[in-house]
């Protein structure tokens, strides 16, 4: 059977190789393979390996120092893009989605709500239509910052008026803050 990525060196094939690292038996094999793949990704994407963000968490889990370094690099790239791009462009929407994804990864790997919040604030400020305000409301709610949670939910509902989950969240915010 012909395997299209046996010889391919394009974006699709590289993504398949990233996905296949999860099937490797040992952490050492995963660490070495992911390190090589991120080097290839940097070459293929002219330094924009941030597009392979979905492999960051597994990389972080098998090589914390390399995962942290790669996260910082990805964060720097995304924040630079958010700062430099026009708020009305499609590119800024993609950058804001990437910031939101990095915030999700931080939550799953470290639980660092301050780091998560900093990414989400940038995403929400530049492209509120990515839904970062709802995630910000959750972060604020976890810290009993209900007034801020309510404000983020109201902003979210301006862009997503049919989001019933957000409406439920807003109705559960203590009345003194909503």
C-alpha positions in Angstrom: 0.0 0.0 0.0 1.3 3.4 -1.0 1.9 5.8 2.0 1.8 9.4 0.7 4.0 10.7 3.5 6.7 8.1 3.1 8.7 10.6 1.0 6.7 13.8 1.5 8.1 16.8 3.2 5.2 19.1 3.2 3.0 20.6 6.0 0.5 17.8 5.9 3.1 15.1 6.2 5.0 16.9 8.9 1.7 17.1 10.9 1.2 13.4 10.4 4.6 12.7 11.8 3.9 14.9 14.8 0.7 12.9 15.4 2.5 9.6 15.1 5.0 10.5 17.9 2.2 9.8 20.4 2.4 6.1 19.4 6.1 5.8 20.3 6.7 3.6 23.3 9.2 5.5 25.3 9.5 9.1 26.5 13.0 9.2 25.2 12.0 8.3 21.7 9.2 10.9 21.8 11.6 13.6 23.1 14.1 13.0 20.3 11.5 12.7 17.6 9.6 15.8 18.7 12.8 17.9 18.9 13.7 16.9 15.3 10.2 17.5 14.1 10.1 21.0 15.6 13.4 21.8 13.9 11.9 20.7 10.6 8.7 22.7 11.3 10.8 25.8 11.8 12.5 25.3 8.4 9.2 24.5 6.6 7.3 27.4 8.2 10.1 30.0 8.2 10.1 30.0 12.0 6.4 29.7 12.5 6.3 26.3 14.2 3.5 27.8 16.4 1.2 26.2 13.8 2.1 22.8 15.3 0.9 23.9 18.8 -1.1 20.7 19.3 2.2 18.8 19.9 3.5 21.3 22.4 1.8 19.7 25.4 3.2 16.1 24.7 6.6 17.7 24.1 6.4 19.6 27.4 5.5 16.4 29.2 8.5 14.4 27.9 11.0 17.3 28.0 10.0 20.1 30.3 12.9 22.4 29.6 12.5 22.1 25.9 8.7 22.4 26.2 9.0 25.6 28.3 11.5 27.1 25.9 9.3 26.3 22.9 6.2 27.7 24.7 8.0 31.0 25.4 9.1 31.2 21.7 5.5 30.5 20.5 4.1 33.0 23.0 6.5 35.6 21.8 5.6 35.0 18.2 1.9 35.1 18.9 2.1 38.3 21.0 4.2 40.0 18.3 1.7 39.1 15.7 -1.2 40.4 17.8 0.6 43.6 18.4 1.6 44.1 14.7 -1.5 43.0 12.8 -4.5 45.1 12.0 -7.5 44.3 14.2 -9.7 43.8 11.1 -7.5 41.3 9.4 -8.0 37.6 9.1 -4.4 37.1 10.2 -5.1 38.7 13.6 -8.0 36.2 14.1 -5.6 33.3 13.5 -3.1 34.8 15.9 -5.8 35.3 18.6 -6.9 31.7 18.1 -3.3 30.6 18.6 -3.1 32.7 21.8 -6.3 31.1 23.1 -4.8 27.6 22.3 -1.6 28.4 24.1 -3.7 29.5 27.1 -5.5 26.2 27.0 -2.1 24.4 27.0 -0.8 26.4 29.9 -4.0 25.5 31.9 -3.6 21.8 31.2 0.2 21.7 31.8 0.8 24.1 34.6 -2.6 25.5 35.8 -1.0 29.0 35.8 -4.0 31.3 35.6 -1.9 34.5 35.5 -0.1 33.3 32.4 -3.3 32.0 30.9 -5.1 35.4 31.6 -2.3 37.4 30.0 -2.7 35.5 26.7 -6.5 35.6 26.8 -6.5 39.4 27.4 -4.3 40.0 24.4 -6.5 37.7 22.2 -9.8 39.3 23.5 -8.5 42.9 23.0 -7.5 42.3 19.4 -10.0 39.8 18.2 -13.0 39.3 20.6 -14.7 37.1 18.1 -12.4 34.2 19.0 -14.3 33.7 22.3 -11.5 34.6 24.7 -13.8 36.6 26.9 -15.7 33.5 28.0 -12.5 31.8 29.0 -11.4 35.0 30.8 -14.7 34.9 32.7 -13.9 31.4 33.8 -10.5 32.4 35.0 -11.9 35.4 36.9 -14.7 33.3 38.4 -12.1 30.8 39.7 -10.5 33.6 41.6 -13.8 35.1 42.9 -13.3 38.2 40.7 -17.0 38.2 39.9 -17.3 41.8 38.6 -14.6 41.1 36.0 -16.2 37.7 35.2 -19.5 39.4 34.5 -17.9 42.1 32.3 -16.2 39.4 30.2 -19.4 37.4 29.8 -21.3 40.5 28.7 -18.5 41.2 26.2 -18.6 37.6 25.0 -22.4 37.7 24.6 -22.1 40.8 22.4 -20.2 38.6 19.9 -22.0 35.4 20.6 -25.6 36.3 21.6 -26.8 32.7 21.2 -24.3 31.2 23.6 -26.5 29.6 26.2 -23.6 28.3 28.3 -22.3 31.9 28.6 -25.8 33.1 29.6 -26.0 30.4 32.3 -22.5 31.4 33.5 -23.7 35.1 33.7 -26.8 34.1 35.6 -24.7 32.2 38.1 -22.5 35.2 38.9 -23.5 36.6 42.3 -26.1 39.4 41.7 -24.0 42.1 43.4 -21.5 41.7 40.6 -23.6 41.1 37.5 
